[in-house]
Every structure is written in structure tokens, then in C-alpha cells.
Amino acid sequence: MKRIIQLATLILGISGGVVSLSCNKDDNYNDQTPPTKTELLAAGPWKRTALTSNPAYDWNANGVSSTDVLSIIFPCEKDNFDTFNTNGTVETNEGPTKCDASDPQTWTATWVLTDNETKIVFDGFDEYTLLELTETTLKYESTFVENGITYTHLETYGH
């Protein structure tokens, strides 16, 4: 009888240990907080993947207007990319091709999130409404008036 009790105790002890181990929370798995918007912005360089205008806009001031502005901008502008830093600066890199060989390869501006992190403001005055910000997509829009026409530009970036 003593042997049966010892065996039962051993089985219960092993079972309890297995259950206990399987129920442990991995601190790095379940308690992980999602990245902040600043961390998402600073996660790596962003390259423009789409640029649209409503209504059509003459981006190059050459008489050609388009709603798909990305299709008409100069190739030297298409390969640019932006790197956001957590210190509130953003570096724009001309990429492999520059529109003007005498232009610097990179230049910086400042950025800040405002209005409960729903807007991003560059250099204190260029304001854009954040529409989407994930680990792989940055999407924002701006609205402005030119010659009495209100334009909405939607820009999308990816890593």
C-alpha cells in the first residue's frame, strides 16, 4: 500500500510540474508592448511607393498633370529615401541618382508628432495627417490650395 501511495505521489508531482511549466508566461512573449509610433518611424529607411493627387497635379511644372504623380515625377526623385531618427530629425537621401550633381547626397529636417500622434509636422510648418503607420507602411496626406484649387496629396512609403 505504501508503494502505491508513493507511486501516486510521484505521478501527481510530475503531472503538477508539467502543468506548471506549460502554464508559465514567457515575459518576452505575452507581456510585449507594441512599438510606439516613434519607434515605427525610426525602424529603418522609408522609400516612397505611391504618390497620388486629387485632383490631378502638375508636379514637375511642365504642363503634365496626373492623379498618379509617382508615374510622372523624375526618376532622380523616385529613388530618394527618408530615415527618421528618434531625436526628431529625418534624413533624406538622394539615393543612387541625383537630380543635380551639385546637390548634397543627404539633408536633414526636423519632425514631430502632434495632435495625439495623428499628424506629423516637418520643420515646424509642413503638416501631414497620418493615415497608416505599421512596421511596413507609412501613409500620410496633405491638403493645400494652389491657384484657387484645393489639392489632396496622398503619399505611401514602405521599407
TORKOL-4160 file (C-alpha; in steps of 0.2 Angstrom, whole numbers, padded with zeros to 4 digits, m for minus):
159
<pt num="1" X="0000" Y="0000" Z="0000"/>
<pt num="2" X="0014" Y="0012" Z="0004"/>
<pt num="3" X="0022" Y="0009" Z="m0013"/>
<pt num="4" X="0005" Y="0013" Z="m0021"/>
<pt num="5" X="0004" Y="0030" Z="m0012"/>
<pt num="6" X="0022" Y="0034" Z="m0016"/>
<pt num="7" X="0019" Y="0030" Z="m0034"/>
<pt num="8" X="0003" Y="0041" Z="m0034"/>
<pt num="9" X="0013" Y="0055" Z="m0026"/>
<pt num="10" X="0027" Y="0054" Z="m0039"/>
<pt num="11" X="0014" Y="0054" Z="m0053"/>
<pt num="12" X="0005" Y="0069" Z="m0046"/>
<pt num="13" X="0021" Y="0078" Z="m0043"/>
<pt num="14" X="0027" Y="0075" Z="m0061"/>
<pt num="15" X="0010" Y="0080" Z="m0068"/>
<pt num="16" X="0010" Y="0096" Z="m0057"/>
<pt num="17" X="0027" Y="0100" Z="m0063"/>
<pt num="18" X="0022" Y="0098" Z="m0081"/>
<pt num="19" X="0006" Y="0108" Z="m0080"/>
<pt num="20" X="0016" Y="0122" Z="m0070"/>
<pt num="21" X="0029" Y="0123" Z="m0084"/>
<pt num="22" X="0017" Y="0123" Z="m0098"/>
<pt num="23" X="0007" Y="0137" Z="m0089"/>
<pt num="24" X="0022" Y="0149" Z="m0086"/>
<pt num="25" X="0021" Y="0165" Z="m0095"/>
<pt num="26" X="0036" Y="0169" Z="m0106"/>
<pt num="27" X="0039" Y="0188" Z="m0101"/>
<pt num="28" X="0046" Y="0192" Z="m0118"/>
<pt num="29" X="0030" Y="0184" Z="m0127"/>
<pt num="30" X="0014" Y="0189" Z="m0118"/>
<pt num="31" X="0019" Y="0205" Z="m0110"/>
<pt num="32" X="0027" Y="0213" Z="m0125"/>
<pt num="33" X="0021" Y="0230" Z="m0128"/>
<pt num="34" X="0018" Y="0236" Z="m0146"/>
<pt num="35" X="0031" Y="0248" Z="m0153"/>
<pt num="36" X="0027" Y="0267" Z="m0152"/>
<pt num="37" X="0024" Y="0277" Z="m0167"/>
<pt num="38" X="0041" Y="0285" Z="m0165"/>
<pt num="39" X="0049" Y="0268" Z="m0165"/>
<pt num="40" X="0039" Y="0263" Z="m0180"/>
<pt num="41" X="0045" Y="0278" Z="m0189"/>
<pt num="42" X="0063" Y="0275" Z="m0184"/>
<pt num="43" X="0063" Y="0257" Z="m0188"/>
<pt num="44" X="0073" Y="0259" Z="m0205"/>
<pt num="45" X="0073" Y="0269" Z="m0221"/>
<pt num="46" X="0057" Y="0273" Z="m0230"/>
<pt num="47" X="0055" Y="0273" Z="m0249"/>
<pt num="48" X="0040" Y="0281" Z="m0257"/>
<pt num="49" X="0029" Y="0268" Z="m0266"/>
<pt num="50" X="0014" Y="0279" Z="m0271"/>
<pt num="51" X="0010" Y="0297" Z="m0273"/>
<pt num="52" X="m0007" Y="0302" Z="m0279"/>
<pt num="53" X="m0016" Y="0319" Z="m0281"/>
<pt num="54" X="m0034" Y="0323" Z="m0281"/>
<pt num="55" X="m0037" Y="0332" Z="m0292"/>
<pt num="56" X="m0023" Y="0329" Z="m0305"/>
<pt num="57" X="m0007" Y="0340" Z="m0301"/>
<pt num="58" X="0007" Y="0346" Z="m0312"/>
<pt num="59" X="0021" Y="0340" Z="m0300"/>
<pt num="60" X="0036" Y="0345" Z="m0312"/>
<pt num="61" X="0028" Y="0361" Z="m0318"/>
<pt num="62" X="0029" Y="0355" Z="m0336"/>
<pt num="63" X="0011" Y="0356" Z="m0341"/>
<pt num="64" X="0008" Y="0337" Z="m0337"/>
<pt num="65" X="m0004" Y="0334" Z="m0323"/>
<pt num="66" X="m0008" Y="0317" Z="m0316"/>
<pt num="67" X="m0018" Y="0309" Z="m0302"/>
<pt num="68" X="m0004" Y="0296" Z="m0301"/>
<pt num="69" X="0010" Y="0308" Z="m0298"/>
<pt num="70" X="0023" Y="0294" Z="m0294"/>
<pt num="71" X="0022" Y="0289" Z="m0313"/>
<pt num="72" X="0027" Y="0307" Z="m0319"/>
<pt num="73" X="0040" Y="0313" Z="m0306"/>
<pt num="74" X="0058" Y="0312" Z="m0312"/>
<pt num="75" X="0067" Y="0296" Z="m0309"/>
<pt num="76" X="0080" Y="0305" Z="m0298"/>
<pt num="77" X="0066" Y="0309" Z="m0286"/>
<pt num="78" X="0059" Y="0291" Z="m0286"/>
<pt num="79" X="0074" Y="0283" Z="m0278"/>
<pt num="80" X="0075" Y="0295" Z="m0263"/>
<pt num="81" X="0073" Y="0288" Z="m0246"/>
<pt num="82" X="0070" Y="0295" Z="m0229"/>
<pt num="83" X="0077" Y="0289" Z="m0212"/>
<pt num="84" X="0068" Y="0295" Z="m0196"/>
<pt num="85" X="0078" Y="0297" Z="m0180"/>
<pt num="86" X="0071" Y="0296" Z="m0163"/>
<pt num="87" X="0079" Y="0313" Z="m0159"/>
<pt num="88" X="0067" Y="0322" Z="m0170"/>
<pt num="89" X="0077" Y="0323" Z="m0186"/>
<pt num="90" X="0074" Y="0315" Z="m0203"/>
<pt num="91" X="0087" Y="0312" Z="m0216"/>
<pt num="92" X="0083" Y="0312" Z="m0234"/>
<pt num="93" X="0095" Y="0303" Z="m0245"/>
<pt num="94" X="0095" Y="0307" Z="m0264"/>
<pt num="95" X="0098" Y="0288" Z="m0267"/>
<pt num="96" X="0108" Y="0282" Z="m0282"/>
<pt num="97" X="0103" Y="0296" Z="m0294"/>
<pt num="98" X="0103" Y="0314" Z="m0290"/>
<pt num="99" X="0093" Y="0327" Z="m0300"/>
<pt num="100" X="0108" Y="0339" Z="m0299"/>
<pt num="101" X="0125" Y="0333" Z="m0297"/>
<pt num="102" X="0130" Y="0348" Z="m0286"/>
<pt num="103" X="0116" Y="0344" Z="m0273"/>
<pt num="104" X="0121" Y="0336" Z="m0257"/>
<pt num="105" X="0118" Y="0317" Z="m0256"/>
<pt num="106" X="0108" Y="0320" Z="m0239"/>
<pt num="107" X="0100" Y="0333" Z="m0230"/>
<pt num="108" X="0091" Y="0334" Z="m0213"/>
<pt num="109" X="0075" Y="0342" Z="m0207"/>
<pt num="110" X="0065" Y="0341" Z="m0190"/>
<pt num="111" X="0049" Y="0331" Z="m0187"/>
<pt num="112" X="0037" Y="0329" Z="m0173"/>
<pt num="113" X="0021" Y="0320" Z="m0170"/>
<pt num="114" X="0007" Y="0331" Z="m0165"/>
<pt num="115" X="m0012" Y="0331" Z="m0161"/>
<pt num="116" X="m0011" Y="0315" Z="m0151"/>
<pt num="117" X="0001" Y="0307" Z="m0164"/>
<pt num="118" X="m0012" Y="0309" Z="m0178"/>
<pt num="119" X="m0001" Y="0322" Z="m0188"/>
<pt num="120" X="0017" Y="0323" Z="m0192"/>
<pt num="121" X="0025" Y="0341" Z="m0194"/>
<pt num="122" X="0041" Y="0344" Z="m0203"/>
<pt num="123" X="0052" Y="0359" Z="m0200"/>
<pt num="124" X="0038" Y="0366" Z="m0189"/>
<pt num="125" X="0026" Y="0370" Z="m0203"/>
<pt num="126" X="0024" Y="0356" Z="m0216"/>
<pt num="127" X="0009" Y="0346" Z="m0208"/>
<pt num="128" X="0003" Y="0329" Z="m0214"/>
<pt num="129" X="m0011" Y="0319" Z="m0207"/>
<pt num="130" X="m0005" Y="0301" Z="m0203"/>
<pt num="131" X="m0017" Y="0288" Z="m0211"/>
<pt num="132" X="m0007" Y="0272" Z="m0208"/>
<pt num="133" X="0009" Y="0268" Z="m0198"/>
<pt num="134" X="0014" Y="0250" Z="m0197"/>
<pt num="135" X="0030" Y="0241" Z="m0197"/>
<pt num="136" X="0030" Y="0241" Z="m0216"/>
<pt num="137" X="0019" Y="0255" Z="m0221"/>
<pt num="138" X="0019" Y="0274" Z="m0219"/>
<pt num="139" X="0004" Y="0283" Z="m0226"/>
<pt num="140" X="0000" Y="0301" Z="m0224"/>
<pt num="141" X="m0009" Y="0315" Z="m0234"/>
<pt num="142" X="m0008" Y="0334" Z="m0235"/>
<pt num="143" X="m0020" Y="0347" Z="m0242"/>
<pt num="144" X="m0016" Y="0363" Z="m0249"/>
<pt num="145" X="m0023" Y="0377" Z="m0261"/>
<pt num="146" X="m0014" Y="0382" Z="m0276"/>
<pt num="147" X="m0022" Y="0395" Z="m0289"/>
<pt num="148" X="m0039" Y="0393" Z="m0280"/>
<pt num="149" X="m0039" Y="0374" Z="m0282"/>
<pt num="150" X="m0038" Y="0363" Z="m0266"/>
<pt num="151" X="m0027" Y="0348" Z="m0269"/>
<pt num="152" X="m0025" Y="0332" Z="m0258"/>
<pt num="153" X="m0009" Y="0323" Z="m0260"/>
<pt num="154" X="m0008" Y="0305" Z="m0253"/>
<pt num="155" X="0009" Y="0298" Z="m0250"/>
<pt num="156" X="0014" Y="0280" Z="m0246"/>
<pt num="157" X="0031" Y="0273" Z="m0241"/>
<pt num="158" X="0037" Y="0256" Z="m0237"/>
<pt num="159" X="0054" Y="0248" Z="m0231"/>
